[in-house]
Structures are given as C-alpha cells and as structure tokens.
C-alpha cells in the first residue's frame, strides 16, 4: 500500500504545491521512469503505479490485451463509429455519449485497482482528408468545423462538469497532418491549409472542448494538459537510421514538448537517463515533462483519498447497461443518412 500521508495526497493543497513537492522528492532515476505512460510505484512518496492511455473512440475499449492491464475482456457499451456519429449532426447526443464513456471508464477504474483507464486516446480530431489514411473510421468526416464541434461535445461529456476534477481525460489524435494526400511518403501542407483546415478541429477541441491530452505535439491555445507519443512511436522512430541515436531522439522529442511515451518503459527510461548524462536534457526539461503528465493524474483524482474523490461510488449498473444501450440505438438511428 502506498504512503498516502504525503503532500501528493493532500487535496487541500493547490495542484502546483502538490507538483512542487513531488518534483523535489523524486530522484533523477525515478523522474526518468516517469517518461513512460506506465509509471512504477514509488511507495515512500505515495506514488501508485499508474498508466495513461486507453482507447475510447466510440465507447470504452476494455479488451485487456495489453501488458499494463492484461486480463479477461470486460463488456462495455459500443456506440457507432465516429464517422457515423458525425452524421447525426447532434452535439447534445455526442455529449451524452461522451458522458457514458466517462461513467464506464470510472467504473472499471475502481473495479480494477485504480491504476489507469481514465486517460483515453480519443477523440480523433484529424479531418478525414484521404480514405487511404487507414484510420478513417476514427474521425468525424472531412469538414473541420463539423468535426471540431462533434469532437468537442464528446470531450465535454468525457470530462464532466466538476470544476476541480476531470471524470475522464480526452487525448486528441493525431496532431497534425497525419491524414494527408501525400502520406505515407511525405507530408507537405501549405500554410493556409494547415491553419484553416488541419488545425481548426484541434483548436476547437482544446478551447471549447477542454481536451486534456494531445498525441503527439502541440503547445498552443492555452493548452495546459500533457503531450504523449503514439504507441511505440519512439522505438519506431529510432529504427530509422537518421534517428538511430535513441538518447538524442528522445531529447529532441522532449524538448519539442512530448511529456511521455507509450513505448516499453525500460526503453524510455534508458533513453531519458542517457540523454541527461550526455547533457542533451537539462533537469528543467525533465521536470517540465514529469510535471505535465502528473498534473493530468492529479486532475483525474488519482492521488485523492476516497473522501476527497468526487467520482467515488459510481452507479455500476451503467457499465454496458440498458440506459447506455438505448443511447447507442438512438445514435445508430440518427446516423442513417438517405441520399437522393
């Protein structure tokens, strides 16, 4: 059991006070372990082993087929694919589906030891520019205005309306230009298209929706959340001979704004520590990354005692229950579009 008698667990303190204490208390090796989305337990400081990142494009994904949460699949509510969601043109319905995602994620979080599943890699704000993209079903269509509105509503529902804590943290995918006509050979986007088309849904999701995370890199529009690399992206990048120096590559990513990586923890830790030893990263760089990823964890209430947790004791009947099934059926009916 982690030590909960530390400032990290004191909900009466300002979030920055909790983070200031944490960064002072962690040693260098421990900080480098926090570059991974899967952070280890540090019992003496009250740090529970937690992870950031699960899918929720159209409902809570609970396959439990990854090492961080290995186990039997759990039944959850499945909504229409986002491409179908967008065809409802109904932001209120989108917000209700986002709220259902938040409720079901919370139920699983408490059932499964309070280690993760509250930070969800959804929605995908990238416009659907080219069907060869391969992830078309995750997006809300080709219109940046409509896509931004629908994704923002989904985020609002996931986030909840508590003024101090987030029910579920939405992480936008995939920033940006990931779906362009030139992919995968190259990405060349003219400035007007970049600002008026590709960036627009992300801007709306951050300013209006209140997204908590972005995958892979952004630091605009008063964004105060964390930046995460795509799954195995650091390791894959290092396979390219131009980026084969993993310590230098990790340092470049962190300095560019990436706070944590969804790669194997040992790989990430070694890359981060080696970058520091070679003076490629400063302690300020390291502290900034750890601060931002742990700020999300604190805003999710992961380090609150039960009496200070506004989301404790959720209604378990909602998980894959009839209310959410009715909502899914409604979305399915409204997604049908007849063309003349």
Secondary structure as GFF3:
##gff-version 3
##sequence-region A 1 340
A	DSSP	three_ten_helix	7	9	.	.	.	ID=ss1
A	DSSP	alpha_helix	15	25	.	.	.	ID=ss2
A	DSSP	alpha_helix	28	33	.	.	.	ID=ss3
A	DSSP	beta_strand	38	39	.	.	.	ID=ss4
A	DSSP	three_ten_helix	43	45	.	.	.	ID=ss5
A	DSSP	beta_strand	50	51	.	.	.	ID=ss6
A	DSSP	beta_strand	54	55	.	.	.	ID=ss7
A	DSSP	three_ten_helix	67	69	.	.	.	ID=ss8
A	DSSP	alpha_helix	82	86	.	.	.	ID=ss9
A	DSSP	alpha_helix	91	111	.	.	.	ID=ss10
A	DSSP	beta_strand	119	121	.	.	.	ID=ss11
A	DSSP	three_ten_helix	131	133	.	.	.	ID=ss12
A	DSSP	three_ten_helix	136	138	.	.	.	ID=ss13
A	DSSP	alpha_helix	144	159	.	.	.	ID=ss14
A	DSSP	beta_strand	169	173	.	.	.	ID=ss15
A	DSSP	alpha_helix	191	193	.	.	.	ID=ss16
A	DSSP	pi_helix	194	198	.	.	.	ID=ss17
A	DSSP	alpha_helix	200	204	.	.	.	ID=ss18
A	DSSP	pi_helix	205	209	.	.	.	ID=ss19
A	DSSP	beta_strand	213	215	.	.	.	ID=ss20
A	DSSP	beta_strand	226	229	.	.	.	ID=ss21
A	DSSP	alpha_helix	233	238	.	.	.	ID=ss22
A	DSSP	three_ten_helix	241	243	.	.	.	ID=ss23
A	DSSP	alpha_helix	246	256	.	.	.	ID=ss24
A	DSSP	beta_strand	260	261	.	.	.	ID=ss25
A	DSSP	alpha_helix	265	277	.	.	.	ID=ss26
A	DSSP	alpha_helix	283	299	.	.	.	ID=ss27
A	DSSP	three_ten_helix	306	308	.	.	.	ID=ss28
A	DSSP	three_ten_helix	316	318	.	.	.	ID=ss29
A	DSSP	alpha_helix	322	334	.	.	.	ID=ss30
###
